[in-house]
């Protein structure tokens, strides 16, 4: 009896994961469409992706990254 219950529970987990994976694919497609639309309006999608990545970061992490980037630029004469 426990094998049947475990198999049913496993099946439910797998089905939930499959549904979530399908939703994730749909969201990824939507995001790609937004980037495509913004590119059509003349925006640089590489920069937009960088801005999105920066906005996800905590302020302290972003400040640390900016300081390191400035240090590296100075070291390479890119300031």
Biopython code that builds the backbone (N, CA, C, O; Angstrom):
import numpy as np
from Bio.PDB.StructureBuilder import StructureBuilder

atoms = [
    (1, "UNK", "N", (0.818, -1.201, 0.000)),
    (1, "UNK", "CA", (0.000, 0.000, 0.000)),
    (1, "UNK", "C", (0.861, 1.265, 0.000)),
    (1, "UNK", "O", (0.542, 2.224, -0.702)),
    (2, "UNK", "N", (1.960, 1.280, 0.784)),
    (2, "UNK", "CA", (2.798, 2.479, 0.842)),
    (2, "UNK", "C", (3.484, 2.742, -0.498)),
    (2, "UNK", "O", (3.747, 3.897, -0.833)),
    (3, "UNK", "N", (3.780, 1.688, -1.273)),
    (3, "UNK", "CA", (4.376, 1.871, -2.600)),
    (3, "UNK", "C", (3.432, 2.613, -3.531)),
    (3, "UNK", "O", (3.863, 3.446, -4.329)),
    (4, "UNK", "N", (2.134, 2.308, -3.427)),
    (4, "UNK", "CA", (1.138, 2.985, -4.258)),
    (4, "UNK", "C", (1.038, 4.455, -3.867)),
    (4, "UNK", "O", (0.992, 5.332, -4.730)),
    (5, "UNK", "N", (1.005, 4.719, -2.562)),
    (5, "UNK", "CA", (0.917, 6.104, -2.080)),
    (5, "UNK", "C", (2.163, 6.866, -2.499)),
    (5, "UNK", "O", (2.050, 7.999, -2.966)),
    (6, "UNK", "N", (3.326, 6.296, -2.352)),
    (6, "UNK", "CA", (4.558, 6.970, -2.727)),
    (6, "UNK", "C", (4.596, 7.222, -4.232)),
    (6, "UNK", "O", (5.035, 8.284, -4.673)),
    (7, "UNK", "N", (4.143, 6.261, -5.012)),
    (7, "UNK", "CA", (4.117, 6.439, -6.459)),
    (7, "UNK", "C", (3.148, 7.557, -6.841)),
    (7, "UNK", "O", (3.449, 8.359, -7.725)),
    (8, "UNK", "N", (1.994, 7.618, -6.188)),
    (8, "UNK", "CA", (1.030, 8.681, -6.456)),
    (8, "UNK", "C", (1.603, 10.040, -6.066)),
    (8, "UNK", "O", (1.452, 11.022, -6.793)),
    (9, "UNK", "N", (2.255, 10.083, -4.920)),
    (9, "UNK", "CA", (2.840, 11.344, -4.461)),
    (9, "UNK", "C", (3.949, 11.780, -5.423)),
    (9, "UNK", "O", (4.036, 12.956, -5.777)),
    (10, "UNK", "N", (4.783, 10.848, -5.838)),
    (10, "UNK", "CA", (5.854, 11.160, -6.783)),
    (10, "UNK", "C", (5.272, 11.679, -8.090)),
    (10, "UNK", "O", (5.768, 12.660, -8.644)),
    (11, "UNK", "N", (4.233, 11.034, -8.584)),
    (11, "UNK", "CA", (3.588, 11.456, -9.823)),
    (11, "UNK", "C", (3.074, 12.890, -9.696)),
    (11, "UNK", "O", (3.213, 13.688, -10.623)),
    (12, "UNK", "N", (2.476, 13.215, -8.538)),
    (12, "UNK", "CA", (1.972, 14.573, -8.311)),
    (12, "UNK", "C", (3.102, 15.596, -8.322)),
    (12, "UNK", "O", (2.965, 16.676, -8.897)),
    (13, "UNK", "N", (4.218, 15.250, -7.685)),
    (13, "UNK", "CA", (5.373, 16.157, -7.709)),
    (13, "UNK", "C", (5.860, 16.385, -9.137)),
    (13, "UNK", "O", (6.110, 17.519, -9.545)),
    (14, "UNK", "N", (5.992, 15.308, -9.879)),
    (14, "UNK", "CA", (6.465, 15.396, -11.268)),
    (14, "UNK", "C", (5.518, 16.245, -12.102)),
    (14, "UNK", "O", (5.967, 17.082, -12.884)),
    (15, "UNK", "N", (4.222, 16.043, -11.947)),
    (15, "UNK", "CA", (3.240, 16.814, -12.705)),
    (15, "UNK", "C", (3.296, 18.291, -12.337)),
    (15, "UNK", "O", (3.160, 19.151, -13.208)),
    (16, "UNK", "N", (3.495, 18.596, -11.052)),
    (16, "UNK", "CA", (3.623, 20.003, -10.638)),
    (16, "UNK", "C", (4.850, 20.643, -11.281)),
    (16, "UNK", "O", (4.797, 21.767, -11.779)),
    (17, "UNK", "N", (5.956, 19.900, -11.257)),
    (17, "UNK", "CA", (7.191, 20.416, -11.861)),
    (17, "UNK", "C", (6.991, 20.653, -13.353)),
    (17, "UNK", "O", (7.422, 21.677, -13.883)),
    (18, "UNK", "N", (6.341, 19.715, -14.029)),
    (18, "UNK", "CA", (6.095, 19.873, -15.465)),
    (18, "UNK", "C", (5.243, 21.105, -15.749)),
    (18, "UNK", "O", (5.517, 21.845, -16.693)),
    (19, "UNK", "N", (4.214, 21.330, -14.940)),
    (19, "UNK", "CA", (3.374, 22.530, -15.131)),
    (19, "UNK", "C", (4.177, 23.801, -14.915)),
    (19, "UNK", "O", (4.056, 24.756, -15.682)),
    (20, "UNK", "N", (5.000, 23.813, -13.865)),
    (20, "UNK", "CA", (5.824, 24.982, -13.590)),
    (20, "UNK", "C", (6.843, 25.227, -14.696)),
    (20, "UNK", "O", (7.087, 26.372, -15.076)),
    (21, "UNK", "N", (7.436, 24.156, -15.213)),
    (21, "UNK", "CA", (8.378, 24.296, -16.327)),
    (21, "UNK", "C", (7.689, 24.905, -17.553)),
    (21, "UNK", "O", (8.274, 25.739, -18.244)),
    (22, "UNK", "N", (6.461, 24.493, -17.817)),
    (22, "UNK", "CA", (5.710, 25.049, -18.941)),
    (22, "UNK", "C", (5.404, 26.529, -18.706)),
    (22, "UNK", "O", (5.508, 27.339, -19.627)),
    (23, "UNK", "N", (5.028, 26.880, -17.481)),
    (23, "UNK", "CA", (4.783, 28.287, -17.151)),
    (23, "UNK", "C", (6.060, 29.099, -17.306)),
    (23, "UNK", "O", (6.031, 30.217, -17.820)),
    (24, "UNK", "N", (7.194, 28.532, -16.858)),
    (24, "UNK", "CA", (8.480, 29.212, -16.968)),
    (24, "UNK", "C", (8.813, 29.476, -18.435)),
    (24, "UNK", "O", (9.303, 30.551, -18.782)),
    (25, "UNK", "N", (8.546, 28.496, -19.290)),
    (25, "UNK", "CA", (8.806, 28.668, -20.723)),
    (25, "UNK", "C", (7.941, 29.803, -21.278)),
    (25, "UNK", "O", (8.413, 30.619, -22.070)),
    (26, "UNK", "N", (6.682, 29.848, -20.861)),
    (26, "UNK", "CA", (5.795, 30.911, -21.316)),
    (26, "UNK", "C", (6.277, 32.277, -20.874)),
    (26, "UNK", "O", (6.232, 33.236, -21.645)),
    (27, "UNK", "N", (6.738, 32.370, -19.638)),
    (27, "UNK", "CA", (7.252, 33.640, -19.125)),
    (27, "UNK", "C", (8.522, 34.035, -19.872)),
    (27, "UNK", "O", (8.700, 35.203, -20.218)),
    (28, "UNK", "N", (9.402, 33.073, -20.123)),
    (28, "UNK", "CA", (10.627, 33.351, -20.888)),
    (28, "UNK", "C", (10.289, 33.876, -22.278)),
    (28, "UNK", "O", (10.928, 34.805, -22.772)),
    (29, "UNK", "N", (9.293, 33.280, -22.895)),
    (29, "UNK", "CA", (8.857, 33.752, -24.218)),
    (29, "UNK", "C", (8.336, 35.183, -24.129)),
    (29, "UNK", "O", (8.625, 36.001, -25.001)),
    (30, "UNK", "N", (7.571, 35.490, -23.084)),
    (30, "UNK", "CA", (7.044, 36.846, -22.890)),
    (30, "UNK", "C", (8.176, 37.853, -22.704)),
    (30, "UNK", "O", (8.148, 38.940, -23.280)),
    (31, "UNK", "N", (9.167, 37.488, -21.901)),
    (31, "UNK", "CA", (10.312, 38.376, -21.674)),
    (31, "UNK", "C", (11.056, 38.622, -22.979)),
    (31, "UNK", "O", (11.435, 39.754, -23.282)),
    (32, "UNK", "N", (11.265, 37.561, -23.748)),
    (32, "UNK", "CA", (11.934, 37.700, -25.047)),
    (32, "UNK", "C", (11.142, 38.645, -25.954)),
    (32, "UNK", "O", (11.732, 39.453, -26.671)),
    (33, "UNK", "N", (9.818, 38.550, -25.928)),
    (33, "UNK", "CA", (8.976, 39.436, -26.737)),
    (33, "UNK", "C", (9.133, 40.896, -26.318)),
    (33, "UNK", "O", (9.170, 41.785, -27.168)),
    (34, "UNK", "N", (9.226, 41.146, -25.008)),
    (34, "UNK", "CA", (9.393, 42.520, -24.517)),
    (34, "UNK", "C", (10.740, 43.075, -24.973)),
    (34, "UNK", "O", (10.822, 44.221, -25.414)),
    (35, "UNK", "N", (11.797, 42.265, -24.869)),
    (35, "UNK", "CA", (13.108, 42.724, -25.351)),
    (35, "UNK", "C", (13.069, 42.991, -26.847)),
    (35, "UNK", "O", (13.651, 43.970, -27.313)),
    (36, "UNK", "N", (12.402, 42.147, -27.595)),
    (36, "UNK", "CA", (12.295, 42.341, -29.039)),
    (36, "UNK", "C", (11.537, 43.623, -29.358)),
    (36, "UNK", "O", (11.932, 44.385, -30.240)),
    (37, "UNK", "N", (10.455, 43.851, -28.640)),
    (37, "UNK", "CA", (9.672, 45.073, -28.841)),
    (37, "UNK", "C", (10.492, 46.316, -28.499)),
    (37, "UNK", "O", (10.449, 47.312, -29.220)),
    (38, "UNK", "N", (11.233, 46.254, -27.404)),
    (38, "UNK", "CA", (12.039, 47.417, -27.009)),
    (38, "UNK", "C", (13.157, 47.660, -28.017)),
    (38, "UNK", "O", (13.499, 48.808, -28.300)),
    (39, "UNK", "N", (13.728, 46.586, -28.559)),
    (39, "UNK", "CA", (14.765, 46.738, -29.587)),
    (39, "UNK", "C", (14.183, 47.415, -30.828)),
    (39, "UNK", "O", (14.836, 48.246, -31.459)),
    (40, "UNK", "N", (12.952, 47.050, -31.167)),
    (40, "UNK", "CA", (12.276, 47.678, -32.295)),
    (40, "UNK", "C", (12.029, 49.171, -32.086)),
    (40, "UNK", "O", (11.891, 49.927, -33.048)),
    (41, "UNK", "N", (11.976, 49.584, -30.827)),
    (41, "UNK", "CA", (11.796, 50.996, -30.499)),
    (41, "UNK", "C", (13.137, 51.726, -30.363)),
    (41, "UNK", "O", (13.173, 52.913, -30.040)),
    (42, "UNK", "N", (14.238, 51.005, -30.612)),
    (42, "UNK", "CA", (15.553, 51.636, -30.619)),
    (42, "UNK", "C", (16.354, 51.486, -29.338)),
    (42, "UNK", "O", (17.427, 52.078, -29.224)),
    (43, "UNK", "N", (15.874, 50.717, -28.370)),
    (43, "UNK", "CA", (16.619, 50.530, -27.128)),
    (43, "UNK", "C", (17.667, 49.439, -27.294)),
    (43, "UNK", "O", (17.480, 48.491, -28.057)),
    (44, "UNK", "N", (18.767, 49.585, -26.574)),
    (44, "UNK", "CA", (19.853, 48.608, -26.590)),
    (44, "UNK", "C", (19.521, 47.528, -25.557)),
    (44, "UNK", "O", (19.553, 47.775, -24.351)),
    (45, "UNK", "N", (19.204, 46.339, -26.045)),
    (45, "UNK", "CA", (18.754, 45.282, -25.140)),
    (45, "UNK", "C", (19.882, 44.739, -24.266)),
    (45, "UNK", "O", (19.623, 44.235, -23.173)),
    (46, "UNK", "N", (21.120, 44.833, -24.726)),
    (46, "UNK", "CA", (22.243, 44.398, -23.895)),
    (46, "UNK", "C", (22.326, 45.273, -22.648)),
    (46, "UNK", "O", (22.527, 44.772, -21.541)),
    (47, "UNK", "N", (22.171, 46.579, -22.833)),
    (47, "UNK", "CA", (22.199, 47.504, -21.706)),
    (47, "UNK", "C", (20.977, 47.291, -20.825)),
    (47, "UNK", "O", (21.078, 47.342, -19.599)),
    (48, "UNK", "N", (19.834, 47.056, -21.434)),
    (48, "UNK", "CA", (18.623, 46.808, -20.646)),
    (48, "UNK", "C", (18.786, 45.571, -19.768)),
    (48, "UNK", "O", (18.382, 45.577, -18.606)),
    (49, "UNK", "N", (19.375, 44.516, -20.317)),
    (49, "UNK", "CA", (19.608, 43.305, -19.524)),
    (49, "UNK", "C", (20.552, 43.594, -18.358)),
    (49, "UNK", "O", (20.359, 43.082, -17.255)),
    (50, "UNK", "N", (21.572, 44.415, -18.607)),
    (50, "UNK", "CA", (22.512, 44.790, -17.539)),
    (50, "UNK", "C", (21.786, 45.592, -16.447)),
    (50, "UNK", "O", (22.036, 45.390, -15.259)),
    (51, "UNK", "N", (20.901, 46.489, -16.848)),
    (51, "UNK", "CA", (20.143, 47.288, -15.877)),
    (51, "UNK", "C", (19.230, 46.377, -15.048)),
    (51, "UNK", "O", (19.137, 46.539, -13.831)),
    (52, "UNK", "N", (18.569, 45.440, -15.685)),
    (52, "UNK", "CA", (17.709, 44.500, -14.965)),
    (52, "UNK", "C", (18.540, 43.713, -13.951)),
    (52, "UNK", "O", (18.118, 43.526, -12.809)),
    (53, "UNK", "N", (19.715, 43.255, -14.368)),
    (53, "UNK", "CA", (20.600, 42.503, -13.474)),
    (53, "UNK", "C", (21.036, 43.375, -12.288)),
    (53, "UNK", "O", (21.067, 42.905, -11.151)),
    (54, "UNK", "N", (21.372, 44.646, -12.556)),
    (54, "UNK", "CA", (21.778, 45.561, -11.491)),
    (54, "UNK", "C", (20.640, 45.835, -10.512)),
    (54, "UNK", "O", (20.861, 45.906, -9.303)),
    (55, "UNK", "N", (19.435, 45.986, -11.029)),
    (55, "UNK", "CA", (18.288, 46.272, -10.162)),
    (55, "UNK", "C", (17.957, 45.106, -9.235)),
    (55, "UNK", "O", (17.374, 45.298, -8.168)),
    (56, "UNK", "N", (18.330, 43.896, -9.648)),
    (56, "UNK", "CA", (18.103, 42.717, -8.811)),
    (56, "UNK", "C", (19.086, 42.639, -7.655)),
    (56, "UNK", "O", (18.813, 41.994, -6.642)),
    (57, "UNK", "N", (20.227, 43.295, -7.805)),
    (57, "UNK", "CA", (21.288, 43.209, -6.804)),
    (57, "UNK", "C", (20.968, 44.082, -5.594)),
    (57, "UNK", "O", (20.279, 45.096, -5.703)),
    (58, "UNK", "N", (21.484, 43.664, -4.436)),
    (58, "UNK", "CA", (21.405, 44.495, -3.239)),
    (58, "UNK", "C", (22.324, 45.701, -3.441)),
    (58, "UNK", "O", (23.324, 45.614, -4.153)),
    (59, "UNK", "N", (21.977, 46.824, -2.809)),
    (59, "UNK", "CA", (22.757, 48.043, -2.991)),
    (59, "UNK", "C", (24.224, 47.840, -2.603)),
    (59, "UNK", "O", (25.117, 48.303, -3.312)),
    (60, "UNK", "N", (24.477, 47.164, -1.504)),
    (60, "UNK", "CA", (25.856, 46.926, -1.069)),
    (60, "UNK", "C", (26.646, 46.126, -2.082)),
    (60, "UNK", "O", (27.809, 46.431, -2.344)),
    (61, "UNK", "N", (26.028, 45.105, -2.655)),
    (61, "UNK", "CA", (26.687, 44.292, -3.684)),
    (61, "UNK", "C", (26.948, 45.115, -4.933)),
    (61, "UNK", "O", (27.999, 44.990, -5.562)),
    (62, "UNK", "N", (25.983, 45.958, -5.289)),
    (62, "UNK", "CA", (26.128, 46.808, -6.468)),
    (62, "UNK", "C", (27.253, 47.818, -6.254)),
    (62, "UNK", "O", (28.053, 48.057, -7.158)),
    (63, "UNK", "N", (27.319, 48.417, -5.048)),
    (63, "UNK", "CA", (28.380, 49.379, -4.739)),
    (63, "UNK", "C", (29.758, 48.711, -4.792)),
    (63, "UNK", "O", (30.720, 49.288, -5.300)),
    (64, "UNK", "N", (29.836, 47.486, -4.258)),
    (64, "UNK", "CA", (31.103, 46.745, -4.283)),
    (64, "UNK", "C", (31.524, 46.452, -5.719)),
    (64, "UNK", "O", (32.696, 46.595, -6.066)),
    (65, "UNK", "N", (30.578, 46.045, -6.546)),
    (65, "UNK", "CA", (30.886, 45.760, -7.939)),
    (65, "UNK", "C", (31.352, 47.026, -8.661)),
    (65, "UNK", "O", (32.309, 46.989, -9.434)),
    (66, "UNK", "N", (30.667, 48.145, -8.404)),
    (66, "UNK", "CA", (31.065, 49.414, -9.025)),
    (66, "UNK", "C", (32.484, 49.807, -8.619)),
    (66, "UNK", "O", (33.260, 50.273, -9.453)),
    (67, "UNK", "N", (32.827, 49.622, -7.342)),
    (67, "UNK", "CA", (34.167, 49.967, -6.865)),
    (67, "UNK", "C", (35.222, 49.084, -7.529)),
    (67, "UNK", "O", (36.276, 49.571, -7.939)),
    (68, "UNK", "N", (34.938, 47.788, -7.633)),
    (68, "UNK", "CA", (35.884, 46.886, -8.296)),
    (68, "UNK", "C", (36.028, 47.207, -9.779)),
    (68, "UNK", "O", (37.129, 47.176, -10.329)),
    (69, "UNK", "N", (34.926, 47.509, -10.405)),
    (69, "UNK", "CA", (34.971, 47.861, -11.827)),
    (69, "UNK", "C", (35.819, 49.118, -12.033)),
    (69, "UNK", "O", (36.621, 49.187, -12.965)),
    (70, "UNK", "N", (35.637, 50.095, -11.169)),
    (70, "UNK", "CA", (36.430, 51.327, -11.273)),
    (70, "UNK", "C", (37.914, 51.029, -11.049)),
    (70, "UNK", "O", (38.767, 51.568, -11.753)),
    (71, "UNK", "N", (38.224, 50.176, -10.075)),
    (71, "UNK", "CA", (39.620, 49.788, -9.808)),
    (71, "UNK", "C", (40.226, 49.112, -11.029)),
    (71, "UNK", "O", (41.350, 49.432, -11.415)),
    (72, "UNK", "N", (39.502, 48.186, -11.640)),
    (72, "UNK", "CA", (39.989, 47.487, -12.816)),
    (72, "UNK", "C", (40.156, 48.442, -13.999)),
    (72, "UNK", "O", (41.138, 48.354, -14.736)),
    (73, "UNK", "N", (39.212, 49.340, -14.176)),
    (73, "UNK", "CA", (39.320, 50.315, -15.271)),
    (73, "UNK", "C", (40.553, 51.184, -15.088)),
    (73, "UNK", "O", (41.299, 51.422, -16.037)),
    (74, "UNK", "N", (40.766, 51.658, -13.865)),
    (74, "UNK", "CA", (41.938, 52.492, -13.581)),
    (74, "UNK", "C", (43.230, 51.717, -13.867)),
    (74, "UNK", "O", (44.168, 52.252, -14.458)),
    (75, "UNK", "N", (43.263, 50.452, -13.441)),
    (75, "UNK", "CA", (44.461, 49.636, -13.645)),
    (75, "UNK", "C", (44.760, 49.435, -15.125)),
    (75, "UNK", "O", (45.919, 49.302, -15.519)),
    (76, "UNK", "N", (43.712, 49.413, -15.939)),
    (76, "UNK", "CA", (43.893, 49.197, -17.382)),
    (76, "UNK", "C", (43.909, 50.499, -18.185)),
    (76, "UNK", "O", (43.982, 50.479, -19.413)),
    (77, "UNK", "N", (43.838, 51.633, -17.478)),
    (77, "UNK", "CA", (43.866, 52.918, -18.159)),
    (77, "UNK", "C", (42.590, 53.222, -18.931)),
    (77, "UNK", "O", (42.635, 53.923, -19.942)),
    (78, "UNK", "N", (41.463, 52.709, -18.475)),
    (78, "UNK", "CA", (40.199, 52.922, -19.158)),
    (78, "UNK", "C", (39.343, 53.990, -18.489)),
    (78, "UNK", "O", (38.174, 54.154, -18.841)),
    (79, "UNK", "N", (39.902, 54.709, -17.539)),
    (79, "UNK", "CA", (39.124, 55.689, -16.772)),
    (79, "UNK", "C", (38.739, 56.905, -17.561)),
    (79, "UNK", "O", (38.084, 57.803, -17.031)),
]
sb = StructureBuilder()
sb.init_structure("model")
sb.init_model(0)
sb.init_chain("A")
sb.init_seg("    ")
for serial, (resi, resn, name, xyz) in enumerate(atoms, 1):
    if name == "N":
        sb.init_residue(resn, " ", resi, " ")
    sb.init_atom(name, np.array(xyz, "f"), 0.0, 1.0, " ", f" {name:<3s}", serial, name[0])
structure = sb.get_structure()
